[in-house]
């Protein structure tokens, strides 16, 4: 909720290309400013470093500092991370990203928007993914139809110096479940990435990587339910940080999350 109070936690975890968790990279804890509650409509007017979305940039920089230069890292995130400054930061740091889109962005040299342009692309492949259960669905297998293309998105025009911002070339992937169970909402993932794409096999690999995003949800669920974090009713960010360190060092909590999810599936 836009009026929700309390302490917020943002975690960055490392996972292998096979979906095996390696551990916690970065964790940020903060309390929302009461005076800012309910002002989401004006939040876009602030610079990114003054908004909660800055957590993604801090997590990106922490990852770059921790992971050795010989390792390939891909930042995978949900729709909350669909903002220009993160794309630009990844480009400047020569870091890859795979982010689910929420904005129907304007395209360079075209009257079309992102979604309309991709819907004109013919299906190029299929993929079976294992969907873990969550609050909104049961665990199931889903058959996804894959479309992909390369598009260039415009830079934001609502900044003080928009002419100084460069357009960004992205690979865009649309993975849609064509025949979901009657009681379930179909899966539809519109993904943005700067990873190279030359064939459908690469795209299928990237969609599979995105499907691992459930691990962060399971990790936070384990902290809340398995470790009883919310029941502690801590009042300050510092106390919450200390509690999380004491609660199985967070790394063990993550291992428990992975093991329990594997057993449930």
C-alpha positions in Angstrom: 0.0 0.0 0.0 1.1 3.6 -0.7 0.3 4.4 3.0 2.1 1.4 4.5 4.6 2.1 7.3 7.1 0.0 9.1 10.6 -1.1 8.1 11.5 -2.2 4.6 14.0 -4.8 3.5 15.6 -5.1 0.1 17.8 -8.1 -0.6 20.2 -9.1 -3.4 21.0 -12.8 -3.6 23.4 -14.8 -5.9 22.1 -17.8 -7.8 23.8 -20.0 -10.3 22.6 -20.4 -13.9 21.0 -23.7 -12.7 19.0 -22.0 -10.0 21.1 -23.0 -7.1 21.4 -20.2 -4.4 24.9 -19.2 -3.4 24.0 -16.7 -0.7 23.3 -13.1 0.2 25.2 -10.3 -1.5 23.5 -7.2 -0.1 20.7 -6.3 2.2 19.3 -2.8 2.8 16.9 -1.8 5.6 15.1 1.5 5.9 12.0 3.1 7.3 9.7 5.1 5.1 9.4 8.8 5.8 5.9 9.3 7.2 5.7 12.7 5.5 6.2 11.0 2.1 3.4 8.4 2.5 0.7 8.7 -0.2 2.8 10.9 -2.5 3.5 8.3 -5.2 2.1 10.5 -7.9 4.8 13.1 -7.3 7.7 10.7 -6.7 8.8 10.7 -10.3 9.8 14.4 -9.9 12.6 13.5 -7.5 16.1 12.3 -8.5 16.6 8.6 -8.3 19.0 8.8 -5.4 16.2 10.4 -3.3 13.7 7.6 -4.1 13.3 4.0 -2.9 14.2 2.8 -6.4 17.8 3.7 -5.5 17.9 0.4 -3.7 18.4 -1.3 -7.1 21.4 0.9 -7.9 22.9 0.3 -4.5 22.4 -3.5 -4.9 24.0 -3.4 -8.4 27.1 -1.5 -7.1 27.5 -3.9 -4.2 27.3 -6.8 -6.5 30.0 -5.3 -8.8 32.3 -4.7 -5.8 31.9 -8.3 -4.5 31.9 -10.4 -7.6 35.3 -10.9 -9.3 35.8 -9.5 -12.8 36.1 -13.1 -14.2 32.5 -13.9 -13.3 29.5 -13.0 -15.6 26.7 -11.5 -13.5 23.2 -10.8 -14.7 20.8 -8.7 -12.6 17.4 -10.3 -12.6 14.5 -8.2 -11.2 10.7 -7.8 -11.3 8.7 -4.9 -12.7 9.7 -2.5 -9.9 13.2 -2.3 -11.5 11.9 -1.1 -14.8 13.4 2.3 -14.8 15.8 4.1 -17.1 18.5 4.9 -14.6 19.1 1.2 -13.8 19.4 0.4 -17.5 21.9 3.2 -17.9 23.9 2.2 -14.8 24.2 -1.4 -16.0 25.5 -0.1 -19.3 28.1 2.2 -17.7 29.2 -0.6 -15.4 29.2 -3.1 -18.3 26.8 -5.3 -16.4 24.0 -7.4 -17.8 20.4 -7.2 -16.7 17.2 -9.2 -17.3 14.2 -7.2 -16.0 10.4 -7.6 -16.3 8.9 -4.6 -18.0 5.9 -2.7 -16.6 6.1 0.5 -18.7 4.9 0.5 -22.3 7.8 2.7 -23.5 8.1 5.0 -26.5 10.4 3.7 -29.2 13.0 5.6 -31.3 12.0 6.3 -34.9 8.6 4.8 -34.5 5.0 5.8 -33.6 4.6 2.4 -31.9 5.1 1.6 -28.2 7.0 -1.4 -26.8 4.1 -3.8 -26.4 2.5 -3.1 -29.8 5.8 -3.6 -31.6 6.4 -6.9 -29.9 2.9 -8.2 -30.5 3.6 -8.0 -34.3 6.5 -10.4 -34.0 5.7 -14.0 -34.9 6.2 -16.8 -32.3 9.8 -18.1 -32.5 9.8 -21.0 -30.0 8.3 -22.7 -27.0 9.4 -23.4 -23.4 8.1 -25.5 -20.5 8.8 -23.9 -17.1 8.1 -25.2 -13.6 6.0 -22.6 -11.7 6.4 -22.7 -7.9 3.3 -22.1 -5.8 2.7 -18.8 -4.3 -0.2 -16.9 -2.7 -1.9 -16.5 -6.0 -1.4 -19.8 -7.7 -0.7 -23.5 -7.3 2.5 -25.1 -8.5 2.2 -26.2 -12.1 4.0 -26.7 -15.4 3.4 -23.9 -18.0 4.0 -24.0 -21.7 5.2 -20.6 -22.9 5.3 -19.2 -26.4 8.4 -17.1 -27.1 8.7 -13.9 -29.2 11.8 -11.7 -29.2 13.2 -8.7 -31.1 15.6 -5.8 -30.7 14.2 -2.3 -30.0 15.6 1.1 -29.0 13.7 2.9 -26.2 13.7 6.6 -25.9 15.3 8.3 -22.9 12.9 10.0 -20.3 11.8 13.4 -21.5 10.7 14.7 -18.0 14.2 15.3 -16.7 15.9 18.7 -16.4 18.3 17.9 -19.2 16.6 15.2 -21.4 18.8 15.9 -24.4 21.8 14.7 -22.5 20.3 11.2 -22.0 20.9 8.5 -24.5 18.4 6.2 -26.0 19.0 2.5 -25.0 19.0 -0.5 -27.3 17.4 -3.5 -25.7 16.6 -7.1 -26.5 12.9 -7.6 -25.8 11.4 -11.0 -25.0 7.7 -11.9 -24.6 6.9 -15.2 -23.0 3.1 -16.0 -22.9 1.3 -19.0 -21.6 -1.2 -19.9 -24.3 -3.4 -22.5 -22.6 -3.4 -22.0 -18.8 -5.7 -24.0 -16.5 -9.2 -22.5 -16.3 -8.8 -21.3 -12.8 -5.4 -19.7 -13.3 -4.2 -16.4 -14.8 -1.9 -17.0 -17.8 1.8 -16.3 -17.4 2.9 -13.3 -19.4 6.5 -12.1 -19.0 7.7 -9.1 -21.0 11.4 -9.0 -20.4 14.0 -6.4 -21.2 17.7 -7.3 -21.4 21.1 -6.2 -22.7 22.2 -9.8 -23.1 23.1 -10.8 -26.6 20.5 -12.7 -28.6 21.3 -14.5 -31.9 18.9 -17.5 -31.7 15.9 -18.9 -29.8 18.0 -21.2 -27.6 19.6 -18.2 -25.9 16.1 -16.6 -25.3 14.8 -19.8 -23.8 17.8 -19.9 -21.5 17.1 -16.3 -20.4 13.4 -17.0 -19.7 14.5 -19.9 -17.6 16.8 -17.6 -15.6 14.0 -15.2 -15.0 11.9 -18.1 -13.6 14.4 -18.3 -10.8 13.1 -15.0 -9.4 10.8 -16.9 -7.1 13.8 -17.7 -4.9 13.9 -14.2 -3.5 10.3 -14.4 -2.7 10.9 -17.7 -0.9 13.8 -16.2 1.0 11.8 -13.3 2.3 8.9 -15.6 3.2 11.3 -17.8 5.2 12.6 -14.7 7.1 9.1 -13.7 7.9 7.5 -17.0 8.7 10.2 -19.6 9.3 12.4 -17.2 11.4 9.5 -15.1 12.8 11.0 -11.8 11.8 7.8 -9.8 11.7 6.7 -11.1 15.1 9.6 -9.4 16.7 8.0 -6.0 16.1 11.3 -4.2 15.9 11.1 -0.4 15.9 14.4 0.7 14.2 16.3 -0.3 11.1 19.4 -1.0 13.2 17.6 -3.4 15.5 16.1 -5.2 12.5 19.6 -5.5 10.9 20.9 -7.0 14.2 18.0 -9.4 14.4 18.4 -10.6 10.8 22.1 -11.3 11.5 21.1 -13.3 14.6 18.4 -15.2 12.7 20.5 -18.0 11.3 22.9 -15.5 9.7 20.4 -15.0 6.8 22.5 -17.4 4.8 21.0 -20.4 6.6 17.6 -18.9 6.2 18.2 -18.8 2.5 19.4 -22.4 2.4 16.2 -23.4 4.3 14.2 -21.5 1.8 15.7 -23.5 -1.1 15.4 -26.8 0.6 11.8 -26.3 1.6 10.9 -25.1 -1.9 12.5 -28.1 -3.4 10.6 -30.4 -1.1 7.3 -28.7 -1.8 7.8 -29.0 -5.5 
